Amino acid sequence: MHKEIAAGVFPNIPKLAELFEVTERTIKRDLAALRDEFNAPLKFDRRKNGFYYSVAGWSPPLHRLSEGDLLSFFIAENALKLTGQNSQALQLKTSLAKIASMLPDEISVDLATLGENVSFQNTPFLTIDPKMLQFVAGTSMAQQTIEFDYYSPHNQQRTHRKADVYVLHNFAGDWYAISFDHEKQDYRDFHIGRMSSIGVTGECFERRNDWHAEDYLARGFSMMRGGRLTTVNIVFDPYQSQWIRERHAFHPEEKREELPDGSLRLSFKIGENGLEAVARFCMQYAGNCTAEKPKKLRTLIQQKLKKGLDLHR
């Protein structure tokens, strides 16, 4: 908008709204901000039916924004995309474009090429409707009980559920509603992408003071949790340990032990239901990773490896 006005082409509200593909109301608000918040010498020429600056060469003080700040916006936009929030990413991208249009040319040019110089990639995730995510988030903040139909890939059944959403949790791009399930009288992780026919019940709930998200998440591995607590020990050989050391903790309460031969031992406690996810994790490093305990984990890995060998004979 600033560039259009500064260019001396006398743009008016309808033309600006068409150019930026927004409503005239939005343009009016932005013009008011330009005049009141940035002290722009903004005037309207009735003869030319457009806006202009009464002080030649005026520029908004936003040019003090650094390229590092812009890069942060750019990364945030892509991070939102990676977590499935495409609509929010689009809003941020629009805001980013507006900021870029008000900066000196040399910075704007660099910003335009960021997409070519910086790339992002995530593991595949289940795409969800942003409106669904916003709805669930809203009911959680308002502490409103919801009901919905839920499909479980584990038992391949669809059931009607009633729950109080305590926390929205994003894991590897997938959104989960960690909730108190009224039927099970326990906490469950509902993937928002598997919810349907969702609505509020008209009831409200109070969060229990003795429930903490950090403690709850620590009892699982990936998004599998529950069952009796058990201690997991995994040892990576000297070769693979080089990469494991570079990574942040794979479990929030993980302990690391350096072994004399250069190997690395990871130890943590989880519910036994999470051993399935730990087995999959270990198999990613097959040949360079040993599951020491519990015995149930070792047996689980043996069964999976045997089945894999049978399928590839």
N, C-alpha and C positions, 0 to 999 in steps of 0.2 A: 504494500500500500504506500509506504514511504517513497519507494522508488518511482511509483507511478506519479505521485504528486510532485516529487522533486524533478521529474523529467519535464515538467511544464506542459503536460498534455491535458491538464484540467479535467481529471476524471470526476464523475459524479457517483452518487450512491448506487444507482442501478448498474452502471458499467463496472464498478468495483465488485458488486455482488456477483455479477456474471463472470468476471475474470477469476475470482477466487472460489466460485461455486459455493457460496454461502448465502444466507438470507440478508435482506437489506437491514433487518434489525441488528444483525451481527456487525455489519459495516458501520452502522450508526454508533454502536457501542465502541468499536475500535477507533473510530474517528474521535469520539469523546475522550477516550483514554490517551490518544496521541496529543490532543490539545491540553487536557487537564493534568495528566500524569507526567508527560514528557515536555510540557510547556512549548509545544510546537506553535509557531506563528501561522496557524492554519486560518485561511480566509476562503470565502466563497465568492467567485466572480459570477454575478447573475447574467452578465452579457454572454460569457462563454459557457455558462451552466456547468461549472466545475470548480474543484478545490485547487488552491495553490498556496505556496508559502510566501508571506510578505517579506521575509528575510532571505535573500538569495544565499544558497549554499548551506542552509541549515540542515543539521543532521542530528538524529536522536542520540542520546548518550549511551545507547545500548552497545555501541561499538567497543566498549570496555570488556564485553564478554569474550573470554579467551577461547581458542580452539579446543582446549582441554574441556571446557564446559560444554561445548557443542558435541564433542566426542562422547561425553557422558550421556547427553540426550540421545545420541545416535545408538549407543549401546543399550540404553533403556528401551528404546523402540523395538530393537531386535530381540531383547530379552522377553518383552511382552509377547512377541510373536512366538517365541520358543515355548512359552508356557500356555499357548493356546488363546491368549487374549488378543485376538486379531482386531477387534473393534477398538479396544483401548490403544493398541499399537497405532491404528490409523489416526486416532485423535491426537496422539503424541506426535506422529509424523506431520500432521497438519500444523500443529503448533511449532514444530521444528522448522518447517518451511517458512512460516511467518517470521520467525526469529532470523533465519538466514537472509530473508529479503531485506532486513533492516540493517544488515552488517556491511562493512566495506567489501568491495568486490573480491579482494584477494582472499578473504576468509570465506566468502560465499562459494568461491570456486573450489577451495579445498574441501568444503563441506559436501559439495556436489559429488566429489570423487571418493568420498569415504566409502560409499557402497562398493566401489571397485577395489579398494585397498583393505577392507576389513570384511571378513565373512563369519557367519555363525552356522553351527550345525547342532542338532539335538537328536537324541534317540527318538524313534517313532512314538507318538502319543495319540490318544483318542481325542479327536476334535469334539469340542462341546459348544453349545450355543452360548454366546456371551451373555445373553439375556437370562439364561438359566443360572449361570454363575452369579450374576448380579442379584437375582432373586434370592438364591440360597444365602448369599452373603448378607443381604438385607434382613432376612428372617433371623439369621444368627445374631446380628447386632441388636435387633429389636427383641430378641429372646422369644420368638414366636415358634410354637410347635408346628411342624409340617407333616404332611402325609403324601405318599407317592408310591408308584409301582416301581419295583426294582428287579432288574435281571441279574442273576448270579451265574457267571460262567462255570463256577465250581460244580454246582448241581444242575445247571442248565434249566433253572426254573425262574418264573417271574412271580413275585409275591408283593402284597400290599404292606407297606411299612408306615409306621408313625414314629417320628423321632425329633429330638431336640439337638440342633446343630451347635456344637461347642466351638469347633475350629475348622476353618478351611485350610487344607494342607496341600501344597504342591510338591509332588515327588516326580522328578525327571519329566516334567511337562504335563503330568496328569494331575487333575484336581480331585481331591477327596474331601467329603464332608465327614469329619470325625464327630460322631453323634451318639447320644444316648438312645438306644433302641427300646421303645416302650414294650414291645412284645418279649424280647429277649431279656429285658431288665439288665442290660449290660451295654458297654460301648462298642460300636462297630464303625468300620471305615467304609463309607459308601462312595463309590466312584460317581461323580456328578454326571458323567457321560452316560451312565446306565440308569439314570433316573428318568421317569416319565410320569405324565399325569400328576404333576406336582402342584400342591396348593397348601394354604394355611388352614389349620383346624379351628382357629378362633381362640385357642388356648395359649397361655404364656408359660414360661418355665423360668426357674432360677438355677443358675450354675452352682454346682456343688463346690464349696470352698476347699474340699480335700482332693479335688481332681486337678492335676497339672499336666498340661500338654507335653512338657519335656519328659516327665516320668513315663507317660503313656507311650510316647514314641520310642523311648529307650528300650522298651520291652519287646521290640520287634526288629526285624531286619528287612530292608526294603519296605514293602507295605504288608508284610505278613507278620502277625503277632498273636499273642495269646498262649495259654497253656502254662504248665509248670516251668518256673525259671530254671535254666540250665546254663552252665558255663561252656563257652565255645573257645577252643584253642586252634588256631590255624598257623602253620609255619610255611613261609615262602623261602625258597632256596636262595643262595647268594646272588644268582643271576637276576631272578625276578624281583628280589628285594630292592634293587636299585630304583625301580619304577614305583614300587609300593611306598617307599620312603618319601617320594616326592608328593604323594597324594595326601590330601587332608583325611582325617579319620573316616573310616568306612562305617563306623558306629559311634554315636555320640558319647558313649562311655568306654570306648576302646582303650586298652592299654597295650603298649608296644615294648617288646623286649629284644634287645640285640643279642644274638647268639655268637659264641666264639668263632664259628666257621663262616660268619658273614650272613647267616640266615636271619630272618626276622619273624618273631612270633607275635600274632595279634590275639588278644584275649578280650572277651566281653560276655555279658550275660543277656540272654533273651528268653522269651517264652518258647516252648518246644515247637509251637506251630510255625515259628519263623525258621526252623531248620531247613525247610524246603527251599527257601530263598537263599540260605547260606550255602546249600549244596550246589545250587546253580552258580553262585558266585565263585565257589572253589573250582568248578568245572571249567570256568573261563580260563583258568591258569593250570589246566591239567598237565601234569608232568613237571610243574615248577611249584606246586602247592600241595601240602599235606594237611589233612584234617586230623588233628590229634585226638580231640574229644569234642562232644560226647560220643559214645559208641553208636548211638542212634544216628548221628550225622555220618559217621564212617559207613554204616550199613546202607544208609540212603544213597550215598555217592556210589558205592559198589553196585547197588541195584540199577542205578541210572547208567553207569558205564557199561554194565553187562547188557542192558537193553539196547544201548547205542551200538555196541559191537555186533549184537545179533542182527540189528537192522542194516548193518553195513558189511555183512559177510558176502 
